Amino acid sequence: MPTPAWQHTGYQHIWMPYTQMQTAPLPVPVVGTDGVRLILADGRRVIDGLASWWSACHGYRHPHIEAAVERQLKTMPHVMFGGINHEPALRLAQRLAALLPGDLNRVFFSESGSVSVEVAMKMAAQYWLNRGVRGRTKFVSFLHAYHGDTITAMSVCDPVNGMHAHFRGFLPEQFNTDLPLDEESTAALDRLLGEHGDEIAAVMLEPIVQGAGGMRFHPPETVATIRRLCDTHDVLLIADEIATGFARTGTMFACEQADVVPDIMCVSKALTGGTMPMAATAATDRVFEAFLSDDPAHALMHGPTFMANPLACAAAHASLDLFEREPRLEQAQAIETAIAEQLAVCRELPGVVDVRAKGAIGVIQVDELRHVGWLRERFLEEGVWIRPFGDAIYITPSLVISPEDLSTLCAAMVTVVTQWSELGE
């Protein structure tokens, strides 16, 4: 692909994410988006199989979201949220409280998923402090967990297999254990919470789907087991629904599949339809009430500069409108059926460990992800954008993808993975 002048000169000054910049090839230059497609600098229009890291759930440049942001831009693009309220934020908090499970009635806005996790952990630790309980400052997370790239969020990612493993010694030390998938692992979590409950503020969980830790799925019963054990040992439960929220797993929120209400929930990504950066941390009434006091020190001392940004609020309102008006849950369920059927042929390929689908998520898990650069280039040649990582070749398409485009996406996966399996070492 020809290198545009802006990429040739600007690349000398940019620092890319998750990239060894001494050896990595140039990134794909994108000049526009349209529906479910990326428009490349050479004019090609490729299907985005990832919806920009799960976020563009309604497709790119949805006219309803665009119009809402344009209207807000003319009125109030931004205003500080310290000591000030504005209607877009308060109405959005009200809408989210009505939409989220149970009594997650108090909403704190921030500008990224990782920060929303930091806020959730801060809430959990201070919840106990405000109740006069000292020493409950640690967290439990699970093997293959991923919760973000900021410092405290990194500490609850998988400390051995995760991308942040080499920061051990720098990060706060937490408890990491297996998901309770059987009697043995359930008993182990029960013991951990029983023996260290006086140190633990909360359990951190990506319900149903662990994303960046390997696109691994677990059943609703596992989520219910974790909720039960948290209740037994009086430990808070934080649900990280940054990736799984807003219909991605086939229900509006993954916790709903287990009929579980966490004490704190984090959402982001699809909240604004992938249009603007925004995240929210929602807490139950019980958690919020622990911060009500005549003592100013009991307040939650956190406040990002761009918290509750009105433009982002406008995009979020428009995104929620679309979830209300259009059949997003049905679309996610139809995508799951199509992915499961169309990728099943890969199950017997050499080097393929598993093929699975959950909502609008499809995964081909391999024994070792070889020839990564070749894979990405071949996918582009097939007219799709897919970015394999870890041991997973996966897709998380927009919920509005047409059956024809989804078939093209799945066919490209089958073709390329079949060729990949024949390359060997």
N, C-alpha and C positions, 0 to 999 in steps of 0.2 A: 504494500500500500504506500503511495507517495506520502511524504511527510509535509504537512502544511507549514508555511513559513512561521506561523505563530507557535507551532509545536517545536519546530527546530530551534527557535531562539528561546522560547519560554521554558523549555525542558531543562535548560542549564540552571534554572533557579527554583524549580519546584521540588518538593519532597513528597513522594508518593506513599500511600498507605500500604502496609504489608508487602513491601517490595524491596528486594536487594537491588539497589539501583546501579551497582557495578556490573551486574550480569543480566538483569532483566531486559527483555526487548522493549521497544517503545510501546506505550499503551495505544489502544485503538482511539484515533481522533474522532470525536463525535461533534457534529455541528448543529444537530436539531433532534427533536423527538416528535412523534405523531402517533397517537393511539397506543399500540403495543410495540411500536418500532423505534429503533434508533436510526438516525440518518448519519451516515459516516461521511468523512471529508471527501471521499472519492465518489460520492453520490449513491452508494448502496444503501438500501433500507433493510435492516435486519430485525428479526423478531427478538425482542428482549425477553429471554427466558427467565430472568431474575427479577424483573420489575424493580430495578434499582434497589437491590438488597431488600426485597419484600415490600417496598413502600408504595409503589405506584399501582395501588390496587384497582383504581378506576381507569387505568391507562393514563397516558401522558396528555397534558393540555386539555383536560376535560372542560368543556365550555362553562359548565355550572360553577366549577371551582375558579376558573379564570375570571369570570364575571364578578364573583364575590370578592376576590382579592383586589381587582381593579376598583371596585366601589370603595373598599376600605382604604386603599392607597390614597384616594382623593380626600378622605376625611381625617384619618389619623394613622399613619404608618406605624408609629411607635410612641409609647410614653412609659416612663418608669412605673413599676407596680408597687413601689414602696410608698405607702400613705395615699395611694391613688387607686381608685377602681374605674373600670370602664365596662360598658355593657357587653361587648363581645366576649370578654373573659368570664364574667359572672354568668351569662347565659350558657356558655360552653360548660362551665363547671356544673351547672344545674342539669344540662343534658347528659353529661357523662355520669353523674350520680344516678340518674334515672336508668341509664343503660347498663351500668356495671352490675355485677351480681351483688345481691344482699344489700348491706348497709354501708357500702363504700361511698360515703356521702361527702367526704372532704377531699378536695382536689388541689394539689400543689403543682403548678406548671413550671416547666424548665424547657431547655432548648435541645436536649439530646437524650437518647435512651440511657447512655452510660451515666449521665448526671441524674436521671430519675432514679437509677439504682443507688447512687450515692445518697440521694435524699431519703430513699426508703430505709437504707441501713442506718442513717443518722436518726430518722424517726424511731426506728426500733430500739436503738441503744438509748436514746433519750427518754423513750417511753418508760423504761425501767428506772432510769435515774430520777425522773419526775415523780415516780411512785415511791421513792426512797430506797430502791433496791440498788446496791452497788455491786460491781464486778461482772454484770451480764453484758459483756462487750464483744463477745465472739459470735461467729455465725457458722452454720452448717450448710455446706453445699454438696453437690454430688459429682461423681466421676463423669467426665465429659461435659461438665457445666461450662457455660460461657455467659458472662453477664456484663461485659463491657471492657473498655480500655483505660479508664481512669483508675487511680491508685487503689481505692478501696474496692471498686468493682472487680479489678484484676485479682484481688485477694480471694474472691469467692469463685474464680474460675478454676478449672482442673489444675492442681499445682504440679502435676507430673506430665500429663499428656497435652495440656493446653498450650496455646501460643505464648503464654506469659511465664512458662515454667522457669526460664533462666533469670527471673526476677526474685526467686526465692532468697530470703534473707533481707530483702529490701521491703517486701510487702508485709502487712500484718498477717500473722499466722491464724488460720481458721481451721475448722474441722471439715474434712472432705471424706465422703463415704459413698458406698454403692447405693443406687436407688433401691428401694424395697420391692424387689420384683419376685421374691420367693420367701419362704419361711426363714431361711438363714439370714438373708440381707435385712428382712424386716426386724428380726430379733437383734441384729447388730445396731440398727438405727435406734431401736428401743433402748438398748443398753447405753448407747452414746448419749442420748437425751437424758436418761436416768442418772448416769454417772457425772455428767458435766452440765446438767440443767442450770446450776447456779452460775455458770459462766456464759451461757448461750442466750443471746438476745432474740435470735430468729433463725428459722430455716429458710434458705433461698431455693426457689424451684422454678425451672422452666417447665410449665405443665404440658404434658402430652408429647411435645417435640423439643428436644435439645438441638439448637440450631448450629451455631458455629463450632460446637464441640463434636460434630460429625453427623448432623442430621439424623439423630437417633430418636425413635419413637418409643413411648411406653404407654400402657393402657390406663384408662381412667381410674381403675382400681388402685393403681400406684399413687395417684394424686390423693384419693380418698384415704389411703393408709397413712400418708404423710400428715394430712389434716388431723386424723384421729390421734396419731402419736404426739403431734404438737399440742393438742388439747389435753391429752393425758398428762403431759409433763409441763404444762403451762408455758409453752414457748410460742412466740409469734410465728406466723407463716407469711412470707413474702412471695407473691407470684410475679415472676418476670414474664409479662405477656407482651413485651416489646415486639417480638417477631410473631407470636402466635395470635395476638389479638386482632379483632376486626375481620372475622370470618376466615382467616387463613387455614384453620384446621377443620372447617366445616360447621362450626358453631361460632357465634359472635365472639366469645372468649373461650379459650380451651378449658378453663376451670369448670365451665358449665357442663362439660361432658361427664364430670365426676360429681356434679351437684355440690361443689365446694366453694365456699366464700373465704378467700384469704383475708388476713388482717390488713395487709397492704398490697397494692397491685401497681405495677409499672406498665405504662403503655406508651407507644411512640410509633415510628415508621408509618403505618397506614392511617394514623390519626388525621393527618392533613392530606391524605391521598398522595403522599410523596411530593407535595408542592412546596412546603415550607418546613424548616426545622422546628419541631415541637415535641415535647413529651409531657407526661403527667404522672404523678404519683398520687394514688388515691388511698385514703385510710378509712377504716371503719369508725363509727362513732366512739367505740370504746378506746381506740388508740388516740383519737383527737382529744377526747375529754381529759386525758392525762396531761395535756399541754395547757389546760385552762387553770389559771391560778392568779392570785394577787402578786405573785413573785415574777418580775420581768424575766428572770433567768430561766423560767420554765417555757418561754416561747421558743419556737423552732427558729433558730438563728441561721437562716439560709435565704438567699434572694438573688438569683442571677439577674444581670443587667437586662437581658432580653426576655425575662420571665413574662409570660402571658402576652407576648407580642401580638398586637391587634391584627396584623396581616396574617399571622399564623392562626390566630383564632378564627378569622374569617374563612380561611381554607379548611379548618377543621369543621366548622359549621356546615360548609358546603359538602364536605366528605360525609358527614353524618346524614345530611339530607339524602344523599345518594344511597346510603345503606337503608334508609327508611323507604325510599321510593322504588328502588330497583332490586331485583332478586339475587342479591349477592350470595346469600347462603346457598340457594339452589345452584348458583353458578359454581361455587366452590365444590359442592358435592358432585356435580356433573364432571368437573375437571378431575376429581379423584377417580371416578369410574373410568374415564377415558385414559388417564395416565396408567392406571393399573393394567388395563387391557392392552394398551399399545406398547408398553415397555416390558411386558411379561416375557417376550421372546428373548430378552437379554439374560434372563436368569440362568440359562444353560451355557453361556459363553465362558471360555477359559478366562480366569482372572476376576470374574464377577462373583462376589460373595452374597449379595442380596439385591433384590429389587422391591421397592415399597412405595406406597402412596398414602398420603393422609391429607384430606382437603386439597387445597391447591398447592401441594408439595409432592414432587416426585424425585426419587433417589435411586441411583444405581451405585451401590457400594462395591468397591473393588478391593482386592487384596493389597495392592500397592499402586499408588497413582504415579505411573511412569509416563514419560513423554508429555508432560503438561503443556509445554509450548506448542507441540504438534497438535494436541487436542484442541486448544483454543483456536488455532489457525484453521483447522479442519471444520470446526463448528461455524466459523465465519464464512468459509467457502460454501457451507450448506445453507447460509442465509439466516443464522441464528447467533445470538450472543449468550454463551454459557461459560461460566468461570468455575471450573472444578477446583476443589481444595481438599486437603486432608486425604481421606480415602473415599470421597464422595463426588460423583458427577450428578448434579442435581438441578432441578428447575423449581422456581416459585413464580409462575407467570401472573400477570394481571388477572384479576377475577373476570374481567370483561373480554378476555381473549376468545375469539371465535372458534368453533369446532375445527374449522379448516386450518387456522393458524396453529392451533394446538396440535393437530395431526402433523403439520409440517415440523413443529418443534420436536415432537416425539420421534418422528421418522428420522430426523437428523441425529438424535441421540442413538437410535438403534444402528443407523448406518455407521456413524463415527466410532461408537463403542465396539461394534463388530470388527471394524478395521483395526482399532487399537488392540483388541484381544489377539489379533493375528500378528502383531508386531513383536510380541514376546518381550524379552529383556532389551 
